[in-house]
Amino acid sequence: ESVLEGATIEGLHGLIFTYVYHAGDPWIQHMVERIEHHGGRICFVQLTAPEKILFERLTLPSRTNSSKLKDLTVYKKLLVDYKLTAKIVQPNHMTIDTTTSDPQESAQKIVEHFNLNH
């Protein structure tokens, strides 16, 4: 939290961070208020993929040596408990299907959507 607010206070032109968004999380609204209070803005980007692809990605070798979630049973429980597939309910957001857009294309879409060409 202090990193995000500090970046805004210092006038940093951009900061990218990842967060597992779930509907009703009070931390989201708190951060929006704190950052907007200091003149900043948050651009929400929801990266999605079909459920079958998400399940397959859990078993990819790239996840083996990381602290990322790998257990399908746990993942399915989290999906239900935290409504992880819920649409972002923030005015400044976009959604990208990661199965139809590679990382470079996704980045370009984000830049264009939020007019980030500084």
Disulfide bonds with the S-S distance in Angstrom:
none
